[in-house]
Amino acid sequence: MQSIPGEFLEINRKKRVYQPFKGLSYRSPTERVCDFSEVVLPFDENRARFEASRCIHCPDPAPCVLACPVHNDIPSAMWLIEHGEFDEALRLYLQTSSFPCFCGRVCPHEQLCQGSCVLSKDGAPVLTGHLEAFVADYGTCRWLSEGGLMTSPPKTGKKVAVVGAGPSGLGCAQVLASYGHSVTVFDAMPFPGGLLMYGIPNFKLPRNVIYPQIDRLKSLGITFVPNTRIGKDKTVDDLFDQGFNAVFIGIGTWIDALMEIPGEDLPGVYKGSHFLILANSDPDHLPAGMEKDFKIGKKVVVVGGGDTASDCLRTAVRLDTEEVTCIYRRTEAEMPGSKKDRQLAREEGAEYKFLTQPVRFIAGEDGKLAAIECLQNRLGEPDEKGRRRPVPIEGSNFIIEADMAVLAIGYWPDTTLGKSTPGLQLKKWGEIIADPETGATSRPGVFAGGDAVTGPDLVVTAMAAGRHAAVAIDKYLQEK
Ligand SMILES: Cc1cc2nc3c(=O)[nH]c(=O)nc-3n(C[C@H](O)[C@H](O)[C@H](O)COP(=O)(O)OP(=O)(O)OC[C@H]3O[C@@H](n4cnc5c(N)ncnc54)[C@H](O)[C@@H]3O)c2cc1C
């Protein structure tokens, strides 16, 4: 193996800075709207090695490492990739991250590792995110063909229940299993993955990237129990009664925020999560009772300005639609979602109407959604987060034709589990109160992490919270 550069490594930084930047390659918009396949083309080995050789190996601590929520040792990984040591690079990522294949694809790298790359000051950052995905895929292919990268350690005899199979629960389960604890993951949905599986569309995170990771966790001895909603089908107390020694809760935020305007319950008005599940899921992975004959509208309006709105728009343009429009109550400058996703959505044919606020959903003669009455807004004073408030202009009402509306305006935690767990303290809006370092909650033996604690955030922060909680759970089990 190539030795990883240390403090005294002599490399020609100037030469590296002036190496040409080749960028990422995307499938053309006209091709990609015809399917749900991944939009970014993968690196081949030569391209990956070249891209990694652009890293100038900043002295410790490198800004990219500091910016990464799990502090991946990115410069060392770049060095290994540059020298073709792809398995070693993956092993390095796996020391700090349970799922480089997810984070390499869906992290907002431009705000995290790549955003802090010193090369981005005068040029283009090293594409560290795409390189992470490259080595993860390389490793997965080898793992699938040659057997596990991971081995199961001896069993400790301790049992932990993980509630929620999203990135926080899976991250927690992976680390606990690597310590030898017996882990059972309960989830309300038929297939594990949480929003990786039921939120983020296939064209950003292909399902065939998720499946091998679930197999990898199963090969570590982790048991998955689907279709089981804790708080309803059984309680946290039931889990302790069944012999689990500790419980981790990573149930995310699955209740869609509503607009609370007339007509919101009309047929044709969808909640963002419902729409994404129906439009993106394999029918076999749909929960019982969810309609299997989903039919997209011709004129689809998505309400919202975040990443979920972009995902809904980009899903809709891939289906049999004529017009797909996003309406947002502020201007583009205040939109919280990623600029890159917006650019991709525009290239794929989505349109945007800013300073527009729905006030009523209007039914046609058939009783289904036919139009949306909106108000024109102007920008007012900044709110507590510094974003200028939308102020409706009186009398500016206008109508937008739409036979489908998708509300992508935010999520809240479901409090059923919290309220059925004695001793578990919740915040005002239902988030679980937990120690940010350890995930320990007010109830001994119960830990929590991910969106259920922080509110909607990122895959990487949820995974990191699950991993940190696993360390704390292990300590708790040893002390107990
Ligand atoms: C449409 C969309 C797109 C996104 N895109 C990105 C992106 O590109 N990059 C990024 O970093 N982040 C993205 N996010 C955010 C990211 O997906 C979340 O921050 C992350 O998945 C949170 O992980 P989690 O484990 O906390 O919860 P989740 O992923 O929400 O998983 C929670 C799990 O708990 C289960 N559950 C809920 N209640 C119960 C219960 N009572 N009993 C049993 N199981 C239960 C659910 O079925 C689910 O499987 C996106 C979010 C959405 C909605």
The ligand as an SDF file (V2000), in Angstrom:
LIG
                    3D

 53 58  0  0  0  0  0  0  0  0999 V2000
  -37.4410   14.2480   -0.5180 C   0  0  0  0  0  0  0  0  0  0  0  0
  -36.2240   14.3470    0.3410 C   0  0  0  0  0  0  0  0  0  0  0  0
  -34.9910   14.4710   -0.2580 C   0  0  0  0  0  0  0  0  0  0  0  0
  -33.8470   14.5700    0.5140 C   0  0  0  0  0  0  0  0  0  0  0  0
  -32.6430   14.6860   -0.1130 N   0  0  0  0  0  0  0  0  0  0  0  0
  -31.5180   14.7260    0.6320 C   0  0  0  0  0  0  0  0  0  0  0  0
  -30.2500   14.8020    0.0060 C   0  0  0  0  0  0  0  0  0  0  0  0
  -30.1370   14.8640   -1.2220 O   0  0  0  0  0  0  0  0  0  0  0  0
  -29.1480   14.8150    0.8000 N   0  0  0  0  0  0  0  0  0  0  0  0
  -29.2260   14.7380    2.1640 C   0  0  0  0  0  0  0  0  0  0  0  0
  -28.1900   14.7100    2.8350 O   0  0  0  0  0  0  0  0  0  0  0  0
  -30.4300   14.6770    2.7850 N   0  0  0  0  0  0  0  0  0  0  0  0
  -31.5620   14.6720    2.0510 C   0  0  0  0  0  0  0  0  0  0  0  0
  -32.7820   14.6070    2.6690 N   0  0  0  0  0  0  0  0  0  0  0  0
  -32.8160   14.5310    4.1410 C   0  0  0  0  0  0  0  0  0  0  0  0
  -32.4590   13.1280    4.6270 C   0  0  0  0  0  0  0  0  0  0  0  0
  -33.1120   12.1600    3.8420 O   0  0  0  0  0  0  0  0  0  0  0  0
  -32.8300   12.9760    6.0950 C   0  0  0  0  0  0  0  0  0  0  0  0
  -32.1990   14.0120    6.8280 O   0  0  0  0  0  0  0  0  0  0  0  0
  -32.3890   11.6180    6.6480 C   0  0  0  0  0  0  0  0  0  0  0  0
  -32.9310   10.5610    5.8960 O   0  0  0  0  0  0  0  0  0  0  0  0
  -32.8120   11.4860    8.1090 C   0  0  0  0  0  0  0  0  0  0  0  0
  -32.4700   10.2120    8.5530 O   0  0  0  0  0  0  0  0  0  0  0  0
  -33.2060    9.5700    9.8090 P   0  0  0  0  0  0  0  0  0  0  0  0
  -32.5870    8.2470   10.0130 O   0  0  0  0  0  0  0  0  0  0  0  0
  -33.1910   10.5310   10.9270 O   0  0  0  0  0  0  0  0  0  0  0  0
  -34.7290    9.4070    9.3850 O   0  0  0  0  0  0  0  0  0  0  0  0
  -35.4830    8.8300    8.1060 P   0  0  0  0  0  0  0  0  0  0  0  0
  -34.5950    8.6640    6.9320 O   0  0  0  0  0  0  0  0  0  0  0  0
  -36.6710    9.6870    7.9690 O   0  0  0  0  0  0  0  0  0  0  0  0
  -35.9060    7.3710    8.5770 O   0  0  0  0  0  0  0  0  0  0  0  0
  -36.8210    7.1880    9.6280 C   0  0  0  0  0  0  0  0  0  0  0  0
  -37.3300    5.7730    9.5870 C   0  0  0  0  0  0  0  0  0  0  0  0
  -38.1420    5.5470   10.7480 O   0  0  0  0  0  0  0  0  0  0  0  0
  -39.3060    4.8340   10.3710 C   0  0  0  0  0  0  0  0  0  0  0  0
  -40.3140    5.1310   11.3810 N   0  0  0  0  0  0  0  0  0  0  0  0
  -40.9440    6.3040   11.6210 C   0  0  0  0  0  0  0  0  0  0  0  0
  -41.7400    6.1810   12.6860 N   0  0  0  0  0  0  0  0  0  0  0  0
  -41.6080    4.9060   13.1290 C   0  0  0  0  0  0  0  0  0  0  0  0
  -42.1700    4.1790   14.2160 C   0  0  0  0  0  0  0  0  0  0  0  0
  -43.0040    4.7490   15.0740 N   0  0  0  0  0  0  0  0  0  0  0  0
  -41.8420    2.8610   14.3550 N   0  0  0  0  0  0  0  0  0  0  0  0
  -40.9790    2.2680   13.4840 C   0  0  0  0  0  0  0  0  0  0  0  0
  -40.4060    2.9290   12.4520 N   0  0  0  0  0  0  0  0  0  0  0  0
  -40.7140    4.2280   12.2880 C   0  0  0  0  0  0  0  0  0  0  0  0
  -39.6470    5.3450    8.9840 C   0  0  0  0  0  0  0  0  0  0  0  0
  -40.4390    4.4000    8.2950 O   0  0  0  0  0  0  0  0  0  0  0  0
  -38.2360    5.4930    8.3920 C   0  0  0  0  0  0  0  0  0  0  0  0
  -37.8260    4.3060    7.7650 O   0  0  0  0  0  0  0  0  0  0  0  0
  -33.9440   14.5410    1.9260 C   0  0  0  0  0  0  0  0  0  0  0  0
  -35.1850   14.4440    2.5340 C   0  0  0  0  0  0  0  0  0  0  0  0
  -36.3250   14.3620    1.7540 C   0  0  0  0  0  0  0  0  0  0  0  0
  -37.6650   14.2820    2.4130 C   0  0  0  0  0  0  0  0  0  0  0  0
  1  2  1  0
  2  3  1  0
  2 52  2  0
  3  4  2  0
  4  5  1  0
  4 50  1  0
  5  6  2  0
  6  7  1  0
  6 13  1  0
  7  8  2  0
  7  9  1  0
  9 10  1  0
 10 11  2  0
 10 12  1  0
 12 13  2  0
 13 14  1  0
 14 15  1  0
 14 50  1  0
 15 16  1  0
 16 17  1  0
 16 18  1  0
 18 19  1  0
 18 20  1  0
 20 21  1  0
 20 22  1  0
 22 23  1  0
 23 24  1  0
 24 25  2  0
 24 26  1  0
 24 27  1  0
 27 28  1  0
 28 29  2  0
 28 30  1  0
 28 31  1  0
 31 32  1  0
 32 33  1  0
 33 34  1  0
 33 48  1  0
 34 35  1  0
 35 36  1  0
 35 46  1  0
 36 37  1  0
 36 45  1  0
 37 38  2  0
 38 39  1  0
 39 40  1  0
 39 45  2  0
 40 41  1  0
 40 42  2  0
 42 43  1  0
 43 44  2  0
 44 45  1  0
 46 47  1  0
 46 48  1  0
 48 49  1  0
 50 51  2  0
 51 52  1  0
 52 53  1  0
M  END
$$$$
